[in-house]
C-alpha cells in the first residue's frame, strides 16, 4: 500500500504525466479486477520517463467516457480513503481536470517511475 508520502510524491508529479501510453485491465472469476495505466510525460525534458499505476481490487471504474482521438488525462490524483471504512476500498484515483476521464476506487495501489 502507498504511504502518505508516496501519495504526495505521485500527486506532485502527476500534472506532467497526461498522455496515456497503455491501459491494461484484467479480471477473472476468482480474483479482483486489476488495472495498470502507463502515462507518458507531456514535458519534453522528461519524455524518457513513464509513470505506471498498478491497482488491485478496482471498483467503480470509469475509463474515458467521452470519445477521444488520443486518450489524455488532465491530472490524476490519488486520495487515501481508508478512513471511510468502505469494504475493499482504500484509495480513490480520479482525473481532477478532464471530467473524470479516468476514475476508480481500489483496495491496493502502487506506483512506479520508470526511465527508458
N, C-alpha and C positions, 0 to 999 in steps of 0.2 A: 504494500500500500504506500501511496505517496505521503511524505511528511508535509507539514505546513510550509516548510522552507522550499521543498521541491515544487509544490504547487505555486508558490510565489515566484520561483525562478521560471517556471513554464509561462505563467501569466505575463511576466515581464518580456519574455522573448516572443510571445505569440503574435504581436502586431506585425512582425517582419515575415511571418510564415503564413501566406494566404493562398498559395496555389496548391491544389490537391494533385498529387502525383499518383496516388493509389489508394483505393479503399478495398479492404478485404473483410467480408462478413462470413462467419461460419456458425453453423448450429447443427446439432444432432438431437435426437430424441432424448438422450440422457444428459447431455452437457448443456450448460447455459450458453446463450448467444455470446460470441466473441467478435470484436471489431478491431481492425487495425487501420489506421489512417496515416499516410505518409504525406507530409506537407513540404513543399519547396519554398525557398525564400523569394520574396519579391525585391530584395536588396541585392544589387549586382555584386557588392563586396563580399557577400556570403552565399552566393549561388551554389557553392560546393558543399553546402550543408543541408541536411534534412532533419525535420523533427518527426519522430514516429510516436504515435499514441497507440497503446495497446490496452483494450478494455475487456474485462470478462464480466459475465452476468449482466449484459446490456438489456435495458428495458426502456420502453417509450422512445424508440429510435425514430428520428426524422432525418432523412438524407436528401438534401437539395430538392425541396418540394416544388420549386419553380423550374421551368425549362431553362436550361443553360447550355451555351455552346462550349464553354470551358468551365468546369466546376471550380469555384473560388469560395473561400470563406472570408468573412470580414475580419474577425478576430475571435478565435476560440478562447474561452475562459473556463478554467476548472474551479469548481467550488466543492469544498468538503461539506457534505450534508449528513454526515454520520449522526450528528446530534438530533436529527429529525426522527431517528429510530425507525426508518422505513425498512421493511424487510428486504434484505439483499441490495440495498442502495446506499452506498457510502459517498458516491461522487456524482456531481452533475457537470456535464460538459455542454456548453452552449455557445453558439456563434452570436455574440452580442451586437454585431453590426449588420449582418446580412439577413435580417428577418428570420433568424434561427434556421439558416440553411442546413446546419448540422447541429443536432441536439440529442442528448440521451442521458440516462441515469445508469450507473453501473456499480457492481459490488467491489470490483478491484480495478485499479488503473496504474499503468506505468508509462513513463515517457523516456525517450532516448534521443539524444542529439547525435547524429551521425555525420561524419565528414567523409567526402569522397575525393 
